[in-house]
Amino acid sequence: MGELTRSAGRFAAELRYDDLPPGAAATAMTGIADCVSVILLGLDEPVTAIVAAGAPRGDAASALWGKLRTTADYAALINATSAHSLDYDDTSGESHPSAVLFPAILAVGEPFASGQDILAAYVAGYEIWCELVSRDRDKHHVKGFHPSGIFGAIGAAAACANLLRLDARQTSAALAIAASMSAGLVANFGTMTKPYQLGRAAQSGVLAAQMAARGMTAGMDALEHPGGFLSAFSPAGRITHETAPRFGDEWRILNEGLNIKLYPVCYAAHRLINSATAIDGLAGRVEAIRSIRVHLGKIQSGILRYREPGDALEAKFSAEFAVAAALLAGNVGLRELDDSFVRRADVLRLMRCTQRIESDEVDPDQALFSPADWVEIIFDDGEIRTGPPVRFAVGHARNPVADAKLWAKFEECTETRLNGAAREALFFRLNTLQDLGKISQLYDRMA
């Protein structure tokens, strides 16, 4: 592994838009557009209001999509919390990159950054984030760490350092500072603290870059040292030390991409939803369901910690709810993620008759997942209907959705915020970021 901290610092400091390989900017734009939609969707969520209520006075950056002026770090905190408040944001690297990276980039870059600057910064943060995730053979969720909070602070620091044009040493220091600011627990899934953990990661990345710019020092081996980040946060200490990083030669954003979520629930449940909604012959027969068996991986099952959720926040982390909603409503959308729906008698009945069948097998390309998930339904008369095994959920980088679906989600998330013309103009700007002269122009798209 050698000088991982210094190597990552050099890469993040030197990366520019013209260095990006074909396809990288397009993937980044997809993630950023999706992130903007969920920021706007989450503006009125209680957790967003709680976080925003503590915002200090400042004029460095906008929060709440232009409605509040505050310090850059607090703008990142608020916007990232909003982006993850409904758990509808993209995933990759066993984490939620866009909801951390873009709010941090937006807060730091608002006064001066172009669209091309934003895209280069996003890719810098993404590459370092996913490189660090790949170094551990074990899964952080199992230990109780929330990877988005753990790795997100460092990814956001890399992105912000790139925007601020810090040199290689300053950027390495920013990464090392952020490594001491990483935090996040699985135990807080299903509560307001989960999105706050992403908010804190974005805020920490901003602060780390700002401190490094002012001259704060940090360990130039803080990532790879035996007493450093990777070892300290490793579930079992099985770190890959032998392989040198290949920043700029191999691009993780091309190999791993982004998984766009089509349901506002934990990604660990998406394959089950796909399987359940594909079962035929359910019309008029849901009341005759005697029992349900859901087949999923053991790690996924641990993340989906609520067997009988009591509200919509908990329901986002419940395999039982995901399948019940899919069978009853044919969808698991914003309408179903409502406390009254979660507590309905028919939803509760199906959740209580659901059994989890956990697999120890691991998909070679998705380490948090089993090779496939599927749903079985057993009716009162003994008939069994089985949904198809699903390996890559719809919206996964290897099972992508068409542009029309991306637009439909953007429209759904922004319909209460923007009129039709403003919505279309903002979506166009987000998907042509390379042509945007100044990132603050995005706020001009508000109705």
C-alpha positions in Angstrom: 0.0 0.0 0.0 3.0 2.3 0.6 2.1 6.0 0.8 -1.6 5.8 0.4 -2.4 9.1 2.1 0.2 11.0 0.0 -0.9 9.2 -3.2 -4.5 10.0 -2.6 -3.6 13.6 -1.8 -1.6 14.0 -5.1 -4.5 12.5 -7.1 -7.2 14.7 -5.6 -5.0 17.8 -5.8 -4.1 17.4 -9.4 -7.3 16.0 -11.0 -9.0 18.3 -13.5 -12.0 18.0 -15.8 -9.9 17.4 -18.8 -8.3 14.4 -17.0 -11.6 12.5 -16.7 -12.0 9.4 -18.8 -15.0 9.1 -21.2 -18.2 8.3 -19.2 -17.0 9.6 -15.8 -18.6 13.0 -16.1 -21.9 11.5 -17.3 -22.0 9.2 -14.3 -21.2 12.1 -12.0 -24.0 14.2 -13.6 -26.5 11.4 -13.1 -25.6 11.2 -9.4 -25.7 15.0 -8.9 -29.0 15.4 -10.7 -30.5 12.6 -8.5 -29.0 14.2 -5.4 -30.6 17.6 -6.2 -34.0 16.0 -6.6 -33.7 14.3 -3.1 -32.4 17.5 -1.5 -35.5 19.3 -2.7 -37.7 16.5 -1.6 -36.3 16.5 1.9 -36.5 20.2 2.6 -39.6 19.9 4.8 -38.6 16.7 6.6 -38.4 17.1 10.4 -34.8 16.2 10.6 -33.9 18.9 8.0 -35.7 21.5 10.0 -34.0 20.4 13.3 -30.6 20.7 11.7 -31.3 24.0 9.9 -32.6 25.5 13.2 -29.1 25.6 14.5 -27.5 27.2 11.5 -25.1 30.1 12.3 -25.3 33.3 10.5 -23.1 33.5 7.5 -23.0 34.5 3.9 -20.6 31.9 2.5 -23.1 29.4 1.0 -26.8 28.6 0.5 -28.7 25.9 2.3 -32.3 24.7 1.8 -31.7 25.3 -2.0 -31.2 29.0 -1.7 -33.6 29.8 1.1 -30.9 30.2 3.9 -27.5 31.8 3.9 -25.0 30.3 6.4 -21.4 29.1 6.7 -20.1 26.6 4.1 -19.8 23.7 6.5 -23.3 24.2 7.9 -24.7 24.5 4.3 -23.1 21.1 3.6 -24.5 19.7 6.8 -28.1 20.8 6.1 -28.2 19.9 2.4 -26.6 16.4 2.9 -29.1 15.7 5.8 -31.9 16.7 3.5 -30.6 14.6 0.6 -30.6 11.5 2.8 -33.7 12.3 4.9 -35.9 9.9 2.9 -33.2 7.4 2.0 -34.0 7.9 -1.7 -30.4 8.8 -2.8 -28.0 6.7 -4.8 -25.6 4.1 -3.6 -22.2 2.8 -4.5 -19.1 1.5 -2.6 -21.5 0.2 0.0 -22.4 3.8 0.8 -24.3 6.8 -0.4 -21.7 8.9 -2.3 -23.7 11.7 -4.0 -25.6 12.7 -0.9 -22.3 13.5 0.9 -20.1 14.6 -2.0 -22.4 17.0 -3.8 -23.6 19.0 -0.8 -20.0 19.5 0.3 -19.0 20.5 -3.2 -21.9 22.8 -3.6 -21.2 24.6 -0.3 -17.5 25.2 -1.0 -17.8 25.8 -4.7 -20.9 28.1 -4.8 -19.0 31.4 -4.9 -16.6 30.4 -7.8 -16.8 26.9 -9.2 -17.9 26.0 -12.7 -19.7 22.9 -13.7 -16.5 21.3 -14.9 -14.9 22.1 -11.5 -17.8 20.4 -9.8 -17.5 17.3 -11.9 -13.8 16.9 -11.3 -14.2 17.4 -7.6 -17.0 14.8 -7.5 -14.9 12.2 -9.3 -11.9 12.9 -7.0 -14.0 12.3 -3.9 -15.7 9.2 -5.4 -12.4 7.6 -6.4 -10.7 8.0 -3.0 -13.9 6.9 -1.2 -14.2 3.7 -3.1 -10.5 3.0 -3.0 -10.6 3.0 0.8 -13.7 0.8 0.9 -12.0 -1.7 -1.3 -9.1 -2.1 1.1 -11.1 -4.0 3.7 -12.0 -7.7 3.2 -14.9 -7.4 5.7 -18.0 -5.4 5.8 -18.3 -2.4 8.0 -22.1 -2.7 8.5 -21.5 -6.0 10.3 -19.3 -4.3 12.9 -21.9 -1.6 13.3 -20.1 1.2 11.3 -22.2 3.2 8.9 -19.8 3.4 5.8 -21.3 6.6 4.5 -20.3 8.4 7.7 -17.0 6.6 8.0 -15.7 7.0 4.4 -17.8 10.0 3.4 -15.9 12.5 5.5 -12.7 11.6 3.7 -14.3 11.6 0.2 -15.9 15.0 0.9 -12.5 16.3 2.1 -10.9 15.1 -1.2 -13.6 16.8 -3.3 -13.4 20.1 -1.3 -9.6 20.1 -1.4 -9.7 19.7 -5.2 -12.1 22.6 -5.5 -10.0 24.9 -3.3 -6.9 24.0 -5.4 -5.0 22.8 -2.3 -1.6 21.4 -3.2 -0.7 17.7 -2.7 0.5 18.1 0.8 -2.4 20.2 2.0 -4.8 17.8 0.3 -3.1 14.8 2.1 -3.5 16.7 5.3 -7.2 17.3 4.6 -7.7 13.6 4.1 -5.9 12.8 7.4 -7.9 15.5 9.3 -11.2 14.1 7.9 -10.1 10.6 9.0 -10.2 11.8 12.6 -13.7 13.1 12.0 -15.3 10.0 10.6 -18.3 8.5 12.5 -21.6 6.7 12.0 -23.5 3.7 13.5 -25.9 1.2 12.1 -27.8 1.3 15.4 -29.1 4.7 14.3 -30.7 3.3 11.1 -34.4 4.0 11.0 -34.1 7.2 13.0 -33.4 10.9 12.1 -29.8 10.3 13.1 -29.0 8.2 10.0 -29.4 11.2 7.6 -27.6 13.4 10.1 -24.6 11.0 9.9 -24.3 11.9 6.2 -24.8 15.5 7.0 -21.9 15.4 9.4 -19.7 13.6 6.9 -20.3 16.4 4.4 -19.7 19.0 7.0 -16.5 17.3 8.2 -15.1 17.1 4.7 -15.7 20.9 4.3 -14.1 21.7 7.6 -11.1 19.4 7.0 -10.3 21.0 3.7 -10.7 24.5 5.2 -8.4 23.6 8.2 -5.8 22.2 5.8 -5.9 25.3 3.7 -5.1 27.4 6.8 -2.1 25.3 7.6 -3.3 22.6 10.0 -1.0 19.6 10.0 -1.9 15.9 10.1 -0.3 12.5 9.7 1.0 12.0 6.2 0.3 8.3 6.7 -3.0 8.6 8.6 -4.9 6.3 6.2 -2.5 3.4 6.1 -0.6 3.5 9.4 -1.2 0.6 11.8 -2.8 3.1 14.1 -4.5 4.9 11.3 -7.9 5.0 9.6 -8.1 1.7 7.8 -6.9 -0.4 10.7 -8.9 1.5 13.3 -12.2 1.2 11.5 -11.7 -2.3 10.1 -14.2 -4.9 11.4 -11.5 -7.6 11.7 -8.2 -6.0 10.8 -8.0 -7.8 7.4 -6.7 -4.8 5.4 -5.2 -5.1 1.9 -1.7 -3.6 2.3 0.1 -5.1 -0.6 -1.6 -3.5 -3.6 -0.5 0.0 -4.6 -3.3 2.4 -5.4 -3.8 3.0 -9.1 -5.5 6.4 -9.1 -5.9 7.7 -12.6 -5.1 4.3 -14.2 -8.1 2.4 -13.1 -11.4 4.4 -12.6 -13.8 3.0 -10.0 -16.5 5.4 -11.2 -16.5 3.5 -14.5 -16.2 0.0 -13.0 -18.6 0.4 -10.2 -20.8 3.3 -11.2 -23.9 4.5 -9.3 -27.0 2.6 -8.3 -30.1 4.8 -8.6 -32.8 4.1 -6.1 -36.4 3.7 -7.4 -37.8 3.2 -3.9 -37.3 5.4 -0.9 -36.2 2.6 1.4 -32.9 0.9 2.3 -31.2 -0.5 -0.8 -30.9 -3.9 0.9 -34.6 -4.3 0.3 -34.8 -3.3 -3.3 -34.2 -6.8 -4.8 -37.0 -8.2 -2.7 -39.3 -5.5 -3.9 -38.5 -6.3 -7.5 -39.2 -10.0 -6.9 -42.5 -9.3 -5.1 -43.9 -7.0 -7.7 -43.1 -9.5 -10.5 -45.3 -12.2 -9.0 -48.4 -12.7 -11.2 -51.9 -13.7 -10.2 -52.3 -11.7 -6.9 -55.4 -9.7 -7.9 -58.0 -10.3 -5.3 -55.9 -12.9 -3.5 -53.8 -10.9 -1.1 -56.2 -11.7 1.8 -55.7 -15.4 1.1 -51.9 -15.2 1.7 -51.1 -17.5 4.6 -47.4 -16.9 4.9 -44.5 -15.3 3.0 -40.9 -16.4 2.8 -38.2 -13.9 1.8 -34.8 -15.1 0.8 -31.9 -12.7 1.3 -28.4 -12.4 2.5 -27.4 -12.4 6.2 -25.7 -9.0 6.0 -28.7 -7.5 4.3 -31.0 -9.0 6.9 -28.9 -7.3 9.7 -29.2 -4.0 8.0 -32.9 -4.4 7.6 -33.2 -4.4 11.4 -36.9 -3.9 12.0 -39.2 -6.9 11.8 -42.3 -5.0 12.7 -41.7 -1.3 12.2 -43.8 1.2 14.1 -43.4 4.2 11.8 -42.2 5.2 8.3 -38.6 5.8 9.4 -38.3 2.2 10.8 -40.2 0.8 7.8 -37.4 2.0 5.5 -35.2 -0.7 7.2 -37.7 -3.6 7.1 -37.8 -6.5 4.7 -41.2 -7.4 6.0 -42.6 -3.9 5.3 -41.0 -3.7 1.8 -42.6 -7.0 0.7 -46.0 -6.2 2.3 -46.2 -2.8 0.7 -45.1 -4.3 -2.7 -47.8 -6.9 -2.5 -50.6 -4.6 -1.3 -49.9 -1.5 -3.2 -47.8 -2.8 -6.1 -45.2 -0.3 -5.2 -43.0 1.0 -2.3 -43.1 4.7 -2.9 -43.4 8.0 -1.1 -47.2 7.3 -0.7 -46.5 4.0 1.1 -43.8 5.5 3.3 -46.4 7.1 5.6 -47.0 6.3 9.2 -50.7 5.5 8.6 -49.9 3.1 5.8 -47.2 1.4 7.9 -49.7 0.8 10.7 -52.6 -0.5 8.6 -54.0 -3.8 9.7 -53.4 -5.5 6.4 -49.8 -4.4 6.3 -49.3 -5.5 9.8 -50.8 -8.9 9.1 -48.5 -9.6 6.1 -45.5 -8.4 8.1 -46.3 -10.8 10.9 -46.7 -13.8 8.6 -43.3 -13.2 6.9 -40.3 -15.4 7.5 -36.7 -14.5 6.6 -34.6 -17.2 5.0 -31.0 -15.9 5.4 -28.1 -17.0 3.2 -24.4 -17.0 4.1 -23.5 -16.9 0.4 -22.0 -13.6 -0.9 -22.3 -12.2 -4.4 -18.8 -11.8 -5.8 -19.6 -8.4 -7.2 -21.8 -7.1 -4.3 -20.2 -8.0 -1.0 -23.2 -6.9 1.1 -25.6 -9.1 -0.8 -26.4 -12.8 -1.4 -26.2 -14.0 -5.0 -29.9 -13.3 -5.4 -33.0 -12.4 -3.4 -36.6 -13.6 -4.0 -40.0 -13.9 -2.4 -42.3 -16.9 -2.0 -46.0 -16.6 -1.2 -48.0 -19.5 0.3 -51.8 -19.2 0.1 -54.4 -20.7 2.4 -55.1 -23.5 -0.2 -51.4 -24.5 -0.2 -50.6 -22.9 -3.5 -47.1 -21.4 -3.7 -46.2 -18.5 -6.0 -42.5 -17.5 -6.3 -41.1 -14.3 -7.6 -38.0 -14.4 -9.8 -34.5 -14.4 -8.2 -33.1 -10.9 -8.5 -29.3 -10.3 -8.6 -29.2 -6.6 -9.7 -32.0 -4.4 -8.6 -33.6 -2.2 -11.2 -31.6 1.0 -11.2 -28.3 -0.8 -10.4 -25.3 0.2 -12.4 -25.5 -3.2 -14.1 -29.3 -3.0 -14.6 -29.7 0.7 -15.4 -33.0 2.5 -16.0 -33.8 4.5 -19.1 -33.5 8.3 -19.1 -37.3 8.5 -18.9 -37.2 6.8 -15.5 -34.5 9.2 -14.2 -36.7 12.1 -15.3 -39.8 10.6 -13.7 -38.1 10.3 -10.4 -36.8 13.9 -10.7 -40.3 15.1 -11.5 -41.8 13.2 -8.5 -39.3 14.6 -6.1 -39.5 18.2 -7.2 -43.2 18.6 -8.2 -44.0 20.5 -5.0 -41.0 22.8 -5.3 -40.8 23.7 -9.0 -43.3 24.6 -11.7 -43.0 22.6 -14.9 -40.7 25.0 -16.8 -38.4 25.5 -13.9 -38.2 21.8 -13.3 -37.3 21.0 -16.9 -34.7 23.9 -17.0 -33.0 22.7 -13.8 -32.9 19.1 -15.0 -31.4 20.2 -18.3 -28.7 22.3 -16.5 -27.9 19.4 -14.2 -27.4 17.0 -17.1 -25.2 19.5 -19.0 -23.1 20.6 -16.1 -20.0 20.7 -18.2 -21.4 23.8 -19.9 -22.4 25.7 -16.7 -20.3 28.8 -16.0 -21.0 29.0 -12.3 -22.6 26.5 -10.0 -24.7 29.2 -8.3 -26.7 29.5 -11.5 -28.5 26.3 -10.5 -30.5 28.3 -7.9 -31.8 30.5 -10.7 -33.9 27.6 -11.8 -36.3 27.9 -8.8 -39.8 29.0 -9.5 
